[in-house]
Each structure stands twice: as C-alpha cells, then as structure tokens.
Amino acid sequence: MLNSVAIAASSSSSSSSASLSLLIPSISLSRTFLFPLPSRLPSASKPRPFPTTARPISSYRPPMNILNKLGFGTRAPDPSSMDSSIAQGPDDDVPAPGQQFAQFGAGCFWGVELAFQRVPGVTKTEVGYTQGFLHKPTYEDVCTGTTNHSEVVRVQYDPQKCSYDALLDAFWARHDPTTPNRQGNDVGTQYRSGIYYYTPEQEKAAKESMEKQQKLLNRKIVTEILPAKKFYRAEEYHQQYLEKGGRFGFKQSATKGCNDPIRCYG
C-alpha cells in the first residue's frame, strides 16, 4: 500500500487522475484495517438484557404490529389442516368431577387468564384457541388472521364456590367490550370479545348480563355470545404466562382475591 502511495506522489501532473484512482482505493483499504468496527457496543447503547430466569425468546410477546414486521403471522396455514368439521365441533373435553367449564375471549389471553386465576372457586385455567376453521392451530396460524380463531381462556370452576355470574363480572371488568377485534394495542380477529357457553343456563345468564352491562355504557357492546366450540390448548409457554414471570421475569400474583394491577405483558 505504501508503494502505491509513493508511485502516486512521484508521478507527473499529466497522470494525476490515474494517481488519484490509485490513491483513493488505498485510503479506503487503510480505513478498513486501521479503523475496524468495534466488536462491542458502548454500554450506554446496549439493550437491556433479559433476566437469568427468562424463558426462550419465543415466550416474549411484542405487540402484533411488531410481530408481523418480523414475519410472524404472515404464512398461510397448511391447507391439509383446514378441517372445519372438527374445529367447529363442540368442546368435547370433560371437566373434573363436580366442576364446570366456561370460555371467555377478552383480548390477549395472558392478562385475562390471570384475572380468572384470582377468582375464588376457579380451580383451573387454560389459554387456547377456538371458534376457528383450522384443526390444531398454532400461535403463528392464529396470528395470520385467516383462521377466525379467538384467543380464549377456558375456566374450570366449582359451582358450589363460584357462580357463573361471578365469572361474567370478571369478564366485563377485564376489557372494553365495545371495540371490535381490538383491545388496546392488540389488533386482530383473535382479540375479539366473546362469551362461549356450554349450557342453556350459561347462554341465558350471558345475554342477561350483557343487557345489564349495555345500560352502563354509551357505546354499543360488540361481544359475541356463541356455543363453546372445540378448544385447542395453546403452546405451553403461554400457560399461566404472567404468574410465571411474563416478559421480564417479574411474577404476578394469582392468589385468590388479589387486586394487584395486572401488567398485560409482564
């Protein structure tokens, strides 16, 4: 490289343009080797590290607009799995003896599940997908917005200790039932408001409850009230997500009767 510069310096003025062409690439190469990019970012610009107890990156859920930009929720579901006769069938799971099921959709199922975990008389909660046309959907399938699934919490409760009306109260208190296909920053059909009943008694109670709730609001409620259909349990990392620590590893209490504010994503 030094030889190239020396030749350029000793050349006549008539060859200055040629010398410049030799000089410029020499300087460019020199910058490459003399000023390498730092192997580490300055500490001030480092992203905040996840805690040592954090789960795999797949369990950290950014808002859906970010997920879409990263490529999640953009692939079409496998056509071989589009078996609506199964997906649209009734929920054929059986609750524990003496228990009953209830299903609710009220936006992102993480915070909704924690709200129901805190209700006295609730013995089990699971998050999953229902009301869609795809058999055995994944989270990625549901995020495409093409399967019609709703994110729901299936609640198992002891009717001797918890009334269905108490579950309805928790449902209305947890979300805004007037925003179609949206709760806060979460937008999409999977975030719609819904009550999915298992018995005629639940259907009647849900409709009466909605009528009472509508009188308290100045906007129309868009909650759908439909028969419970096949429930597909979501991936394990979604289950009791906030109680286990959420995005940042800070556990939130699922103690019965707890009134602590729920941090939706952790």
C-alpha positions in Angstrom: 0.0 0.0 0.0 2.9 2.4 0.8 4.4 1.6 -2.6 1.1 2.7 -4.3 1.2 6.0 -2.5 4.8 6.6 -3.3 4.2 5.9 -7.0 1.3 8.4 -6.9 3.4 11.1 -5.3 6.2 10.8 -7.9 4.0 10.9 -11.0 3.8 13.9 -13.3 0.8 16.2 -13.3 -0.4 14.6 -16.6 -1.0 11.4 -14.7 -2.7 13.0 -11.6 -6.1 11.5 -12.4 -4.6 8.0 -12.6 -2.7 8.6 -9.4 -5.9 9.7 -7.7 -7.6 6.5 -8.7 -4.7 4.6 -7.1 -4.7 6.8 -4.0 -8.4 6.6 -3.2 -8.7 2.8 -3.0 -5.5 2.8 -1.0 -7.1 5.1 1.6 -10.3 3.1 1.6 -8.4 -0.1 2.3 -6.4 1.7 5.0 -9.6 2.8 6.8 -10.8 -0.7 6.7 -7.8 -2.1 8.5 -6.9 0.9 10.7 -10.4 1.7 11.9 -12.2 -1.6 12.4 -15.8 -1.6 13.7 -15.9 -2.1 17.5 -16.7 -5.7 18.4 -18.9 -4.5 21.3 -21.4 -1.6 21.5 -20.8 1.1 24.2 -22.6 0.2 27.4 -24.9 3.1 27.1 -26.4 1.7 23.9 -26.8 -1.9 24.9 -30.3 -3.3 25.0 -31.5 -4.3 28.5 -30.6 -7.9 29.0 -33.3 -10.4 29.9 -33.1 -11.7 33.4 -31.3 -15.0 34.0 -34.7 -16.7 34.7 -36.1 -15.7 31.4 -37.7 -18.2 29.1 -36.8 -18.7 25.4 -37.3 -15.7 23.2 -40.4 -17.3 21.7 -42.2 -16.6 25.0 -41.6 -12.8 24.8 -44.6 -11.3 23.0 -44.2 -7.9 21.4 -47.3 -6.1 20.0 -48.7 -7.8 16.9 -47.6 -5.0 14.6 -44.0 -5.7 15.5 -44.5 -9.5 15.2 -46.0 -9.0 11.7 -43.0 -7.0 10.6 -40.7 -9.7 11.8 -42.5 -12.2 9.7 -44.8 -13.9 12.3 -48.4 -14.4 11.3 -47.7 -14.0 7.6 -47.6 -17.5 6.3 -50.8 -19.2 5.1 -52.0 -22.2 7.2 -51.4 -25.7 5.8 -54.5 -26.5 3.7 -54.4 -30.1 4.9 -55.2 -28.8 8.4 -58.3 -26.8 7.3 -60.8 -29.2 8.6 -63.7 -27.1 9.8 -65.9 -30.1 10.7 -63.5 -30.8 13.6 -62.6 -27.2 14.5 -66.3 -26.2 14.5 -67.4 -29.1 16.6 -68.3 -28.8 20.3 -65.7 -28.8 23.0 -65.7 -32.5 23.9 -63.3 -32.2 26.8 -64.7 -33.2 30.2 -64.1 -31.1 33.3 -63.1 -32.7 36.6 -66.0 -34.3 38.6 -68.2 -31.7 40.2 -66.7 -28.9 38.1 -67.9 -26.9 35.1 -66.3 -25.2 32.1 -66.7 -21.6 30.9 -64.9 -19.9 28.0 -64.1 -16.2 27.5 -62.3 -14.1 24.9 -61.3 -10.6 26.0 -58.1 -9.7 24.1 -54.7 -11.1 24.8 -55.3 -14.2 26.9 -52.3 -13.7 29.2 -53.9 -10.9 31.4 -57.4 -12.4 31.0 -56.2 -15.8 32.4 -54.6 -14.1 35.4 -57.8 -12.2 36.2 -59.7 -15.5 36.3 -57.0 -17.3 38.2 -57.7 -14.8 41.0 -61.4 -15.6 41.2 -62.3 -17.7 44.3 -63.8 -21.0 43.2 -61.9 -21.2 39.9 -59.9 -24.5 40.1 -58.1 -24.4 36.7 -57.4 -22.1 33.8 -56.0 -22.8 30.3 -55.4 -20.5 27.4 -56.1 -21.5 23.9 -57.8 -21.0 20.5 -61.4 -21.6 19.5 -64.2 -20.6 17.1 -61.9 -21.0 14.0 -61.8 -23.2 11.0 -58.3 -24.7 11.4 -57.7 -28.0 13.1 -54.8 -27.9 15.6 -53.8 -24.3 15.0 -50.5 -22.9 16.2 -50.0 -19.4 17.6 -48.4 -18.5 14.2 -51.5 -19.8 12.4 -53.9 -17.7 14.6 -51.8 -14.6 14.1 -52.4 -14.7 10.3 -55.9 -13.5 10.9 -57.2 -16.1 8.4 -58.3 -18.9 10.7 -61.0 -16.9 12.6 -59.8 -18.2 15.9 -60.2 -16.3 19.1 -57.7 -16.2 21.9 -59.7 -17.5 24.9 -59.4 -18.7 28.5 -61.1 -21.9 29.4 -62.1 -21.7 33.1 -62.8 -24.7 35.2 -64.8 -23.8 38.3 -66.6 -25.3 41.2 -70.2 -24.1 41.0 -70.6 -24.6 44.8 -68.0 -22.0 45.4 -68.2 -19.8 42.3 -71.2 -18.7 40.4 -71.2 -18.2 36.6 -72.3 -14.6 37.3 -69.1 -14.0 39.2 -67.2 -15.2 36.1 -69.2 -12.8 34.0 -68.4 -9.9 36.3 -64.7 -10.7 36.0 -65.0 -10.9 32.2 -66.7 -7.4 31.8 -64.3 -5.8 34.3 -61.2 -7.1 32.4 -61.7 -5.5 29.0 -63.5 -3.0 26.8 -66.4 -4.9 25.1 -67.1 -2.1 22.6 -64.0 -2.3 20.5 -64.4 -4.8 17.6 -61.3 -7.1 17.1 -59.2 -4.9 19.4 -58.0 -4.5 22.9 -55.6 -1.7 23.4 -52.6 -2.1 21.1 -53.6 -5.7 20.2 -55.5 -5.6 16.9 -56.9 -8.6 15.1 -59.8 -11.0 15.0 -58.2 -13.2 17.6 -58.6 -10.4 20.2 -62.4 -10.1 19.8 -64.7 -10.1 22.8 -66.7 -13.3 23.2 -68.6 -15.4 25.7 -68.8 -19.1 24.7 -71.3 -21.0 26.6 -71.6 -24.7 27.4 -75.2 -24.9 28.7 -78.5 -23.1 28.0 -78.2 -21.7 31.6 -74.9 -20.1 30.7 -76.3 -18.7 27.5 -79.3 -17.1 29.3 -77.0 -15.7 32.0 -74.6 -14.3 29.4 -77.3 -12.5 27.5 -78.9 -11.1 30.6 -75.6 -9.9 31.8 -74.8 -8.2 28.5 -78.1 -6.4 28.6 -77.3 -5.0 32.1 -73.8 -4.1 31.0 -75.0 -2.2 27.9 -77.1 0.1 30.2 -73.8 1.2 31.8 -72.1 2.1 28.6 -72.6 4.8 26.0 -71.2 2.7 23.1 -72.6 -0.5 21.7 -71.2 -3.8 23.0 -69.8 -6.0 20.3 -69.3 -9.1 22.4 -70.3 -12.3 20.6 -72.2 -14.9 22.6 -71.9 -18.3 20.9 -71.8 -22.0 21.8 -68.4 -23.2 23.0 -66.6 -25.0 20.2 -63.5 -27.2 20.2 -60.8 -25.8 22.4 -57.2 -26.0 21.2 -54.8 -25.6 24.1 -52.1 -23.0 23.3 -48.4 -23.7 23.4 -47.0 -24.4 26.9 -45.1 -21.1 27.3 -48.5 -19.3 27.0 -50.0 -21.1 30.0 -50.1 -19.0 33.3 -47.6 -16.7 31.5 -47.9 -13.7 33.9 -47.9 -15.8 37.0 -44.6 -17.4 35.8 -43.0 -14.1 35.2 -44.1 -12.7 31.9 -41.7 -10.9 29.5 -39.3 -9.5 32.1 -39.4 -12.3 34.7 -41.4 -10.4 37.3 -44.0 -12.8 38.7 -47.6 -11.6 39.2 -49.8 -13.0 42.0 -52.5 -15.4 41.1 -53.7 -15.5 44.8 -57.5 -15.7 45.1 -59.0 -12.3 45.7 -55.8 -10.5 44.8 -56.5 -7.0 43.4 -53.0 -6.0 42.3 -53.0 -4.3 38.9 -52.3 -6.7 36.0 -49.4 -5.8 33.8 -50.6 -7.2 30.5 -47.2 -8.4 29.1 -45.3 -8.7 32.4 
